[in-house]
Amino acid sequence: MTTSTAPRVTPTAVPGTEKPRPSKRQRGMERSTLLTVLLWLCAGYFVLPLFWLLIASTKDNSDLFSTFGLWFGNRFALWENLVSVFTVRNGLFLQWVLNTVLYAGLSAVGASVLATAAGYAFAKYKFPGDKLLFSINLGAIMIPLTALALPTYLLFNSAGLTNTPWAVILPSLVSPFGVYLMRVYAADAIPDSLIEAARVDGAGEFRIFWQVGFRLLGPGVVTVFLFALVATWNNYFLPLIMLNSSSLYPLTVGLAQQQSASAAGGGAQALFSTVITGSLVSIVPLIVAFLVLQRYWQAGLTTGGVKE
C-alpha cells in the first residue's frame, strides 16, 4: 500500500497588497513620540501642584473655597496675601525664613563637605575596615529618618541641645546617601595617576584632596548640596520634636502651627490663604538655588585633567 502526499502550495501575495514594514527610522520616531508623551505626563504630574499653589495664592478666603481650584478667582488678592504673610503675628514669618536659611544653609554646606571627604576616602584609600564601614553606610540609607527621631531627641536632650538651632543642624550634617554618591563619583572622576603625580610633586594628602580632588568633584558636590538643602528645607518632623519656641521654628513647622492655631480658634479659613501664600514664598529660594546651580551638572570638570 502506497501513500502519496500532495505537494504543499505556498500562497503568494497578490502584487500591490503587501503591507510595508516600518523602517528603523519610523520605529525610532514612534518610540521618540511615546517617550515624549510620557515625559510630558510626568512633567504635568509634578508641575500641577505648583500651578495650583500659584493660582490659590492669588485668591482671598472666599474665592479659595468657592471657585475652581485650577483657575483664578473673582478678585486678584496676591498682594494682599503677601502683605498678610509678612505682617501677621508681628512679622514672625520673616523670622521663620531666616531660621530656615540658617538651618538649611549650614546643613547643606556641612553635609556636602563631609560627604565629599568621606566618599573620596572610600574611593581612593584602602584601610582596615573600609568595606565594613561602607556597608554600614549603605545600611544607614535604608533606615527611615522617622525611626531615628526619638533616639536623636533623647541624645540631644541629655546633652542640653534641644530647643536650639544645633538640634536641627547637627543631625542634618549626616548624609549616608551623599557619601555613597560621592564614593561612586570620585572613583571615576579622579584618576589615580593624577593623585600620584601630585604626590611626586610633594603635595600632602589634605592638599591633594582640597586643591585637586575637591575641584574635580564639583558636579557631585553640587548634587549633594542640593539634596541636603532640599531635605533640610522641607524637614518637618525633626524640628517639630526638637524645638519648642516659635521664634526658632523653620518655615515648615511655623506654617503648620499657624494653620493649626487658626483652626483651633474657630476661624479655620481666617489664615488659610495666608498659609498658602507663605508656602508659595517658601519654595522660591529652592527654585532659585536650582536654577543657579544646575549649570554645574551640564558637564563634568574632569575634561583635560589627564593627557593621554
C-alpha positions in Angstrom: 0.0 0.0 0.0 1.5 3.3 -1.0 0.6 6.7 0.2 1.1 9.8 -1.6 1.5 13.3 -0.3 0.2 16.3 -2.1 2.7 19.0 -2.7 2.4 21.9 -0.3 1.3 25.0 -2.0 2.8 28.2 -0.7 0.3 31.1 -1.1 1.7 34.0 -2.9 0.7 37.5 -2.1 -1.1 39.4 -4.7 1.1 42.2 -6.1 0.3 45.5 -4.5 -1.3 44.1 -1.4 1.8 43.6 0.8 1.9 45.7 4.0 5.1 47.6 4.1 7.2 47.0 7.2 8.1 50.2 9.1 11.7 51.2 8.6 14.1 51.7 11.5 13.7 55.5 11.2 9.9 55.2 11.5 10.2 52.9 14.6 12.6 55.3 16.1 10.2 58.2 15.6 7.4 56.2 17.2 9.5 55.4 20.3 10.5 59.0 20.4 6.9 60.2 20.3 5.9 57.8 23.0 8.7 58.9 25.3 7.9 62.5 24.7 4.3 61.9 25.7 5.3 60.1 28.8 7.7 62.8 29.7 5.0 65.5 29.3 2.7 63.4 31.5 5.4 63.2 34.2 6.1 66.9 33.9 2.4 67.7 34.3 2.2 65.4 37.3 4.9 67.4 39.1 4.0 70.8 37.8 0.3 70.6 38.6 0.6 71.1 42.4 2.9 74.1 41.8 0.3 75.5 39.4 -2.5 75.0 41.9 -0.3 76.7 44.6 0.3 79.7 42.4 -3.4 80.1 41.5 -4.5 79.6 45.1 -2.1 82.3 46.3 -4.0 84.9 44.2 -7.4 84.2 45.9 -8.9 85.5 49.1 -10.5 83.2 51.5 -14.0 83.3 50.0 -12.7 82.6 46.4 -10.4 79.9 47.7 -13.4 77.8 48.8 -16.0 78.8 46.2 -14.2 78.9 42.8 -12.5 76.3 40.6 -9.2 75.3 42.1 -7.1 75.5 38.9 -8.2 78.9 37.8 -8.2 82.5 39.2 -11.0 83.7 41.4 -13.2 86.7 41.2 -10.6 89.0 42.8 -6.8 89.1 42.4 -5.6 89.2 46.0 -1.9 88.1 45.7 -0.5 91.4 47.0 -2.9 91.4 50.0 -1.9 87.9 50.8 1.8 88.7 50.6 1.3 91.7 53.0 -0.6 89.4 55.4 2.2 86.8 55.2 4.9 89.3 56.3 2.7 91.2 58.9 0.7 88.6 60.7 2.0 87.9 64.3 4.3 90.9 64.1 6.2 89.6 61.0 7.1 86.2 62.5 7.1 84.7 59.1 10.3 86.6 58.2 12.0 85.1 61.3 11.0 81.6 60.1 12.5 82.4 56.7 15.8 83.4 58.4 15.8 80.3 60.6 15.2 78.1 57.6 18.0 79.7 55.6 20.3 79.3 58.6 19.4 75.6 59.2 19.4 74.6 55.5 22.4 76.6 54.5 24.7 75.4 57.3 23.4 71.8 57.0 23.9 71.7 53.2 27.4 73.1 53.3 28.5 70.8 56.1 26.8 67.7 54.7 28.4 68.3 51.2 31.9 68.8 52.6 31.7 65.8 54.9 30.1 63.5 52.3 32.7 64.6 49.7 35.6 63.9 52.1 34.2 60.5 53.2 33.4 59.5 49.6 36.9 60.5 48.4 38.4 58.4 51.2 36.4 55.3 50.4 37.2 55.6 46.7 40.9 56.4 46.8 42.3 54.8 50.0 42.5 51.3 51.3 42.4 50.9 55.1 41.4 48.2 57.5 37.6 48.0 57.8 36.8 50.2 54.8 34.4 47.7 53.2 32.7 47.2 56.6 32.3 50.9 57.2 30.9 51.4 53.6 28.5 48.6 54.1 27.3 50.2 57.3 26.8 53.4 55.4 24.7 51.6 52.8 22.6 50.1 55.5 22.1 53.6 57.1 20.5 54.7 53.8 17.7 52.2 54.2 16.8 53.4 57.8 13.9 55.9 57.7 14.7 59.2 59.4 11.5 59.0 61.5 12.8 55.8 63.2 15.8 57.8 64.4 13.9 60.8 65.6 13.2 59.6 69.1 16.7 58.3 69.8 18.1 61.6 68.4 15.8 63.6 70.6 16.9 61.7 73.7 20.5 62.1 72.8 20.3 65.8 72.3 18.1 66.3 75.4 20.7 64.6 77.5 23.3 67.0 76.0 21.1 70.0 76.6 20.9 70.9 73.0 17.1 70.7 72.4 15.3 73.9 71.5 18.5 75.3 70.0 19.5 75.6 66.3 22.1 72.9 66.8 19.3 70.3 67.4 18.3 70.8 63.7 21.7 71.5 62.1 23.9 68.7 63.6 21.6 65.7 62.6 21.3 67.2 59.1 25.1 67.1 58.6 25.0 63.3 58.3 24.2 62.2 54.7 24.7 58.5 54.1 23.4 58.8 50.5 25.7 61.7 49.9 28.7 59.5 51.0 27.6 56.7 48.7 27.1 59.2 45.8 30.5 60.8 46.2 32.2 57.5 46.6 30.8 56.3 43.2 31.5 59.7 41.6 35.1 60.0 43.0 36.1 56.5 41.8 35.8 57.7 38.1 36.2 61.4 38.3 39.7 61.5 39.9 42.3 59.4 38.1 44.8 57.6 40.3 47.6 58.9 38.0 46.7 62.5 38.9 46.9 61.7 42.6 50.3 60.0 42.1 51.6 63.0 40.1 50.6 65.3 42.9 52.4 63.1 45.5 55.5 63.1 43.3 55.4 66.9 43.3 55.4 66.8 47.1 51.8 67.6 47.9 50.3 66.3 51.1 47.1 64.2 51.2 44.9 67.0 52.5 46.3 69.4 49.9 45.6 66.8 47.2 42.1 66.4 48.3 41.3 70.1 48.7 43.2 71.5 45.7 42.8 68.6 43.2 40.1 66.2 44.3 37.5 68.7 45.6 37.7 70.8 42.4 37.2 67.8 40.1 34.2 66.6 42.2 32.3 69.9 41.6 29.2 68.4 40.0 28.9 65.7 42.7 29.4 68.3 45.5 26.6 70.5 44.0 24.3 67.4 43.8 24.9 66.5 47.4 24.5 70.2 48.4 21.1 70.5 46.7 19.9 67.2 48.1 20.9 68.2 51.6 19.5 71.7 51.1 16.1 70.5 50.0 15.9 67.8 52.7 16.7 70.2 55.5 14.5 73.0 54.0 11.5 70.6 53.8 12.2 68.8 57.1 9.2 68.9 59.3 9.3 66.1 61.9 12.8 66.8 63.3 12.3 70.5 64.1 8.8 69.6 65.4 10.1 67.4 68.2 13.3 69.4 68.8 12.1 72.9 69.0 9.6 74.4 71.4 9.9 78.2 70.8 8.0 79.6 67.8 10.9 82.1 67.2 13.1 79.1 66.4 10.7 77.4 64.0 11.6 76.8 60.4 9.0 77.5 57.7 7.5 74.0 57.6 6.7 73.9 61.3 5.8 77.6 61.5 3.2 77.5 58.7 1.7 74.2 60.1 1.4 75.7 63.6 -0.1 78.9 62.1 -2.8 77.0 60.4 -3.4 74.8 63.4 -3.8 77.8 65.7 -6.2 79.4 63.2 -8.3 76.2 63.1 -8.3 75.9 66.9 -9.5 79.4 67.3 -12.7 78.8 65.4 -11.6 80.5 62.2 -10.3 77.7 60.1 -10.4 79.8 57.0 -9.1 83.0 58.5 -5.5 82.4 57.6 -5.8 79.7 55.0 -4.9 82.0 52.1 -2.1 83.4 54.1 -0.6 80.0 54.8 -0.9 79.0 51.1 0.8 82.2 50.0 3.5 81.6 52.6 4.0 78.1 51.2 4.5 79.7 47.7 7.1 82.1 49.1 8.9 79.3 50.9 9.6 77.4 47.7 11.0 80.4 45.8 14.5 80.1 47.3 14.7 76.4 46.3 13.8 77.2 42.7 16.4 80.0 42.6 19.1 77.7 44.1 18.3 75.0 41.5 18.4 77.5 38.6 21.7 78.9 39.7 23.5 75.6 40.4 22.1 73.5 37.6 24.9 74.7 35.2 27.4 72.6 37.2 25.5 69.4 36.1 25.8 70.1 32.4 29.4 68.9 32.1 32.0 67.2 34.2 35.1 69.1 35.4 37.5 66.3 34.5 37.8 67.2 30.9 41.5 67.8 30.2 42.5 66.7 33.7 44.8 64.0 32.4 46.5 63.9 29.0 46.6 60.6 27.2 
